[in-house]
Amino acid sequence: MGEYIIYYQGKIVGRICDDRFLVKPTKSALDLMPDASRELPYEGAKEMLFVEDIDELPPHTRDSRVRLHKCTEA
């Protein structure tokens, strides 16, 4: 699988690489996923939150637009 960068309102908010969905560890993302493990997208990169199963997020965040908005709030 290739690597993909996920943008929201012109900012990088996450990546898909090596069959993993990784999200920047913003305050909002940490609030939504406090127990998420941190992983490196590639050697030398900053740690990101690993989204193991998107369906395990709280029900009110399952709409993709809400998830992206909440994860990118500073």
ABEGO torsion letter per residue (X at the ends): XBBBBBBBGGBBABBBBGGBBBBBBBAAAAAABAABBBBBABBGBBBBBBBABAAABBAAAABAAAAAAAAABX
